[in-house]
Amino acid sequence: MQMAFFASNIVGPILFKGWKVTNAAGIFGSCIVVIVLAIIHEAIKSYQAHRKKAGKKQDSEATPLLYNTSHQNHLRHWVDMGDRLKATLLYMFQFLVSYILMLFAMTYSVWLFLAVVLGCGVGYYLVNPLMEHCFSQQIEKRSQIESYVTF
């Protein structure tokens, strides 16, 4: 196994025994796969961060003192458990993708390492504003619905 960065177009095996690259087209295709995976990684991270931020805003809004009854609290408990389960599964998937990207970087191929960095950068640049926009619209719609319900 190579223990220093190298810039050859012959890399093998990358993650599996069958994934060996022997030409420039192969390294280019592998880099595209890594970039897409890194963008997905950043999308998941951004989604989790904005979801957590939106949840804090919603929890911090003023609510009536006697709003929740015990039945509503019981239903909310089950809804919260479902949300926590979804968040946990999403975190596990993000964790898996993170380690796969780390393994790509640890092939010590300059091209694959740069693909990880480029993919994470492109993902952060493109996805973060998109998530901000989507969550701000969702919070705005939720506040409009709540304003109609309270009257």
C-alpha positions in Angstrom: 0.0 0.0 0.0 1.2 3.4 -0.9 2.0 5.6 2.1 2.8 8.9 0.4 0.8 11.0 -2.1 1.2 10.0 -5.7 -0.2 11.5 -9.0 -0.3 8.4 -11.2 -3.4 7.4 -13.1 -2.9 3.8 -12.0 -4.6 3.2 -8.7 -5.7 0.0 -7.2 -7.6 -1.3 -5.4 -9.5 1.8 -4.4 -12.2 0.5 -1.9 -12.8 -3.0 -3.2 -10.5 -5.6 -4.9 -12.4 -5.2 -8.2 -12.1 -1.4 -8.3 -8.7 -0.9 -9.9 -8.0 2.1 -12.1 -5.5 1.6 -14.9 -5.9 4.7 -17.2 -6.8 8.4 -17.1 -10.5 7.7 -18.0 -10.8 5.4 -15.0 -9.3 8.0 -12.6 -11.5 10.7 -14.0 -14.6 8.5 -13.5 -13.5 7.6 -10.0 -13.1 11.3 -9.2 -16.6 12.1 -10.5 -18.0 9.4 -8.2 -16.0 10.8 -5.2 -17.2 14.4 -6.0 -20.8 13.3 -6.1 -20.4 11.4 -2.9 -18.8 14.4 -1.2 -21.6 16.7 -2.4 -24.1 14.3 -0.9 -22.1 14.3 2.3 -22.3 18.1 2.5 -26.0 18.1 1.6 -26.7 15.8 4.6 -24.6 17.9 6.9 -26.3 21.1 5.8 -29.7 19.5 6.1 -29.0 18.4 9.6 -27.7 21.8 10.7 -30.6 23.7 9.3 -33.1 21.2 10.6 -31.6 21.6 14.1 -31.6 25.4 13.8 -35.2 25.4 12.6 -36.2 23.2 15.5 -34.6 25.6 18.0 -36.4 28.6 16.5 -39.7 26.7 16.7 -39.1 25.6 20.4 -38.0 29.1 21.4 -41.2 30.8 20.1 -43.6 31.9 22.8 -46.4 29.4 23.5 -49.3 29.7 25.9 -48.6 28.5 29.4 -51.4 25.9 29.5 -51.2 24.9 25.8 -50.3 21.2 26.1 -52.5 18.7 27.7 -51.3 15.3 28.9 -52.8 13.6 25.8 -51.0 16.1 23.5 -47.8 15.5 25.4 -48.1 11.7 24.9 -48.7 12.1 21.1 -45.8 14.6 20.9 -43.6 12.0 22.6 -44.3 9.5 19.8 -43.8 12.1 17.1 -40.5 13.2 18.7 -39.4 9.6 18.8 -40.1 9.2 15.1 -38.2 12.4 14.3 -35.3 11.2 16.5 -35.3 7.9 14.7 -35.2 9.6 11.3 -32.4 11.9 12.5 -30.4 9.0 13.9 -30.7 7.0 10.6 -29.7 10.1 8.6 -26.7 10.6 11.0 -25.7 7.0 10.6 -25.8 7.4 6.8 -23.8 10.6 7.0 -21.2 8.9 9.2 -20.9 6.1 6.7 -20.4 8.5 3.8 -17.8 10.4 5.9 -15.7 7.3 6.5 -16.0 6.2 2.8 -14.7 9.7 1.8 -11.9 9.2 4.4 -11.0 5.9 2.8 -10.8 7.6 -0.6 -8.4 10.2 0.7 -6.3 7.4 2.3 -5.6 5.8 -1.0 -3.0 8.7 -1.2 -4.0 9.4 -4.8 -3.6 13.1 -5.3 -6.5 13.0 -7.7 -8.9 11.3 -5.4 -7.9 13.5 -2.5 -8.5 16.6 -4.6 -11.8 15.1 -5.6 -12.8 14.8 -1.9 -11.8 18.4 -1.2 -13.4 19.7 -4.4 -16.6 17.8 -3.8 -17.0 19.0 -0.2 -16.3 22.6 -1.3 -18.7 22.5 -4.2 -21.3 20.8 -2.0 -21.0 23.5 0.7 -21.1 26.3 -1.8 -24.2 25.0 -3.6 -26.2 23.1 -1.0 -25.9 25.4 2.0 -27.7 28.4 0.5 -30.3 26.1 -1.0 -31.0 24.5 2.4 -31.2 28.0 4.0 -33.7 29.1 1.4 -35.9 25.9 1.8 -35.9 26.0 5.6 -36.7 29.8 5.7 -39.7 29.2 3.4 -40.8 26.3 5.5 -40.6 28.3 8.8 -42.4 31.2 7.1 -45.2 28.8 5.9 -45.4 27.3 9.4 -45.7 30.7 11.1 -48.4 31.7 8.6 -50.4 28.6 9.3 -50.0 29.1 13.1 -51.2 32.7 12.8 -54.4 31.5 11.1 -54.9 28.7 13.6 -54.6 31.0 16.7 -57.4 33.3 15.6 
